[in-house]
Amino acid sequence: MPHYIALIHNEPESGYGVSFPDVPGVIAVADTLDEALQEAAVALGFAFEDCSGKRPQPRTLDELRRDSTFIDQSSDAVVAALAPADLRTQEAHWDAQIEADAASGKLDAPAEKALKAHRAGRTRPL
């Protein structure tokens, strides 16, 4: 699976933002660096799952370093390489997290109602 160069930004008093120069519009934001990296991989996975055409070809770091836009965008960023998340493996994690949130009372009323419908088999996959 190809890796895409990610730019990680963190402003004082703010969370972490992750963007991909080769996949414009795909971003992730989270409170911690670990969460931001996880969310960015998932966002990239969703972007490619929804993509009806050819995936953008990731450029190498050397190629990006010759791009003046990349130089400007990366001047105050940490650069990392991320692979898109496999959404099939993420689904089990999300289900477990939702069940844990439900058990601890963290879900609001509409989320609880949707979860009950799902458990009763009254929902369908997208």
Secondary structure, 3 states (H helix, E strand, C coil): CCCEEEEEEECCCCCEEEECCCCCCCEEEECCHHHHHHHHHHHHHHHHHHCCCCCCCCCCHHHHHCCHHHHHHHCCCEEEEECCCCHHHHHHHHHHHHHHHHHCCCCCHHHHHHHHHHHCCCCCCC
